């Protein structure tokens, strides 16, 4: 069985390379010739642990092919995955331009029965529209009787652990009303489901909604804990103890209960907004989801407010701040909706200089922030040398294992604003730091 994956971005590249790792022959297609040229030369455009190894291995062994030739890929594949970007439009709905363009291309070249699989995160009803676009294209080619199916197969990949998540998922969800398509999808995923991974079949709208609902639930947990952290700060409680106390309740669990400076990345922000927009289109009120978004936006301002409070003025022109962490989370170079970008922007706007450091995301942050007021460092200790304070925005392990004595000696003032609570406040106080964190300022 041959597979075509349209889109060589994050989801498409992980999906295509992972299927090739399972032994399938995969065509990974993208309209951008520069991306395809880099991939053919073994250059991976994104930072994702384990991805480079999987890509190079399967490309060398002939199972993974990168191409701009969508015609050949479509016409020789039984399974055609649409894995293109769905960014937020101005009205916060999902921009489906790339999805619909892919559907048009598929309809222009399809010549045998195939299953078209929506892997991109899309609003309810998108699979139906994709089917209509393909059918119209076939009608124009006067082959209206050509059979095909469209299914929804949402991804649940965590950046930083995407390969692991694809090959060892919590569940596989397939939305379809076609018995033939369902059976073929079961065969496709058999190498994974043979390890007792649940395979859930549902209708198309339910499958499309499940992806949004999952991300919205996780985002809600983060915003909830950030609100509780605010209460903790106000009354001198320790949010880490609260987190441990509620996490032991089997109905709640420990995942996504860490307070901080808010969620970011390519999924949670846009998916929460898109779900709110989808609901409003049908006049369904969403006060909880709207609050999740508002809390997250408010939390992004937390560190900057702490900085102004500490230094007692909004004119920061005489100060230099070191920022550890630019990516929205560890083990990725993704800076989309990263809180660090907003925080650095505010600091620079108020006159300060910034020494920025991230193990993987410096280059992408530079593309967004530029050089005005910001200098980039690969060495975290070089970044803090001579800085007036340290700001922590991403909980990379190397930051957690930092030599605190060295940090103290390199800073002009022993002040740390920790947006991810990576250190123990009591230890920091005993070490002589002014340590400001989230919900643990005891």
DRENBA-977214 format. One record per residue (C-alpha): residue in one letter; x, y, z. Coordinates in pm, whole numbers, plus 50000, padded with zeros to 5 digits. Example, Ala and Ser with C-alpha at 12.3 -4.5 7.8 and 13.67 -1.06 7.14 Angstrom:
A512304955050780S513674989450714
***
This chain:
X500005000050000X501395033549894X500795065750081X500805101949966X501195129150228X500445164150101X502365189450310X505945186150434X505465207850741X505375195751099X502395172051081X503065160450726X506735152950781X506095134051106X503195115050950X505055105750632X508295095650799X506485075651068X504465055950812X507685048550623X509175036650954X506305011550969X507394998150629X505105016550388X506225034250072X505485071050122X505505101449892X505825133650090X504655162149865X505055199549903X504555228349660X507625246049800X510635233849598X513115247949853X511675226350133X511735195449912X515315202549802X516445205650165X514695173250262X516265154849970X519635166650102X518875154650452X518215189350593X515245188650832X513475222550847X512085217451197X513585207051529X511925175451658X513795148851858X514205116651661X512775130351337X516055135151151X517105099351220X513795084951098X513745106750786X517315099050680X516985061650748X513825056850545X514895080250265X518145060850226X516255027850226X513895040249954X510625040550148X510365078350186X510415100649878X510205138649876X508695154449567X506815183749420X505135160349168X501685157349322X500255140749009X502435109849039X502005107949416X498205109949395X497855085749105X500015058649262X498675060149621X495725043449786X495915066450089X496205103950036X496755124350352X496085161650361X498485175250622X498765212150540X498615242350768X495335257250892X496385290351050X493975314651211X492175338650981X491455374551088X488075364251233X489805335951430X488295308951211X490635283051060X492015294150724X491315263850503X492895277550186X495675251550182X493265222950258X490925232649975X493835237949735X495055202849817X491555189049754X491435206849417X494795191749322X493665157149426X490505160549216X492595171848920X494745140348916X492825112349087X492435082448852X491745052849084X489805046549403X491615063249692X490945073650047X491525110550110X492375115950476X492125149250655X495065149350896X495085187150931X493155202251221X489945214451060X486505226951172X483395205551165X482135200750811X485505203950637X485615167750520X482245172850353X483565203650171X486725185050065X484565157749914X482515183549726X485645200449586X487065167249464X483745156849312X483465189949123X486995185648988X486165150448871X482985163148705X485035188548509X487225159648392X484065140448296X484855111148526X482075117448777X481635080248844X485165076148986X484795063749343X486695077849642X486185083150015X487045111650248X487765104050614X488835124050917X491895111251102X492985138551345X496525139651481X497365141251851X501085148651835X502965166652109X505815187851980X508995173552124X507515138352137X505795136051798X507495104451666X506775086251991X503165098251987X502595087151628X504015052351674X502585047452026X499355067852037X496725067952311X494135061252040X493545063351666X490365081151558X488785076451218X485645094651113X483865079550814X480535066550686X482185042350443X482635005950549X485295001050280X487315031150394X487085020850759X488344985750686X491244998850478X492165024050751X492164995351002X494594976750775X496775007550739X497105012151116X497364974951196X501104977051282X500125001451558X496794987151671X498374952651703X499954966752020X496454971152170X496075007552069X492335016052059X490915022551712X487835044651742X485395047851454X482935076551455X481015099251221X482875127051040X481625156751250X482445138851576X485985130551461X486595166551355X485225180051683X487215155451897X490525171551797X489325206451894X487715193752212X490925176452325X493055207552276X490455230052436X490275207452742X494055207952788X494165245652740X491385249252999X493415229753254X496385252953203X494265284353238X492525269953543X495825263853719X497035298653631X493965313353798X494565291754106X498215303354104X496985339254124X494965330754431X497965312254572X500135343254532X497555365354698X497275343455009X500815329555038X499955293954943X502285271254743X500805262654405X503115232554371X501565217054681X498095224854547X499055209354214X500255177654386X497175176154605X494625177954325X496725157654082X496515127154307X492765126754260X492265099553997X489445119853844X491875148253772X495395134553725X498685153753701X498865162753331X498675199253224X498435212853578X501645232953576X501085270353619X503205295053427X503015322853171X500395306352953X500175281752667X501485288152317X502425268652007X500665260751683X497655242851830X496105254852155X495805292152078X494365288751729X492225258251807X490535274352108X489795305351900X488575284451607X486275263751828X484785295651974X484205308651619X482715275451506X480275276151797X479335312551739X478475304651376X475645283351516X474805307951795X476175284252061X477505303652365X481015294652486X481705314752804X484105288452941X486245287152626X486275324952602X487495326752963X490235301252889X491515324352616X491235355752831X493125339853122X495885329152887X496275363852741X496335379053090X498925354053210X501335364452934X501565398853097X502425384253438X506225384753413X506385419653270X504155432453551X506495415653801X509495432753637X507875467153659X506925460754022X510465449754110X512235479253948X509575504754038X509355521953702X508265516053345X511355532253189X513745502753159X516305519452933X519195515253179X518615477653217X519635446253032X517585414453079X518675379252994X515875356752867X516295319152888X513885301252655X512255313752337X510345283152213X506855279052354X507955246352519X511115225352552X512335201552280X511015222451992X512055253051794X508445264351754X507915300551859X504345303951732X502315321452004X505295317352241X504905339252553X508585348452529X507965368352211X505335390152378X507465394852690X510595404552496X508535428052282X507255446152592X510705448352748X512275462952434X509345486852389X510115500552736X513725507352645X515635477552783X518145455452605X517615417752588X520105389052578X518055359852440X519055323252460X517365291152344X518925257452256X516885254151936X514775285051858X517245314051831X517055315451452X513265315451439X512995341351715X515465363251528X513215361851221X510365375951431X512115399151677X515025410851465X518135427551611X516605459351753X517375457252124X517895419352116X521155399852105X521125361752068X523265336852257X523705299252236X525485297552572X523065305352858X525885317553085X527165341552820X523595354952790X523355363953159X526835378953192X526335414953300X522545413653282X520485430753553X518085401453586X517255367453436X513845359153290X512925322553235X510275315752968X510915279352871X511745250453102X514565234452902X516385208153110X519745225753078X518225256353244X516825235053526X520305220453584X522075254153576X524875261753822X523105287054046X526335299354199X527665307653857X524365324053761X524515346054071X528085356654002X527405365653639X524285386653701X524705422953805X521835417654046X520775383154173X517195386554040X515285359253857X511765361353712X510755325253656X507725320353434X507965282353454X508725275953824X511835255353754X513525262854088X512565258954454X511785293354604X513215283754944X516515272154792X516685303754581X516125325954884X518785307455083X521185311454789X520655348954796X518405354054496X515415376854461X513225350154307X509865358254151X507795329254020X504175319253960X502075310154263X505065301654485X506265334954622X506305322954982
***
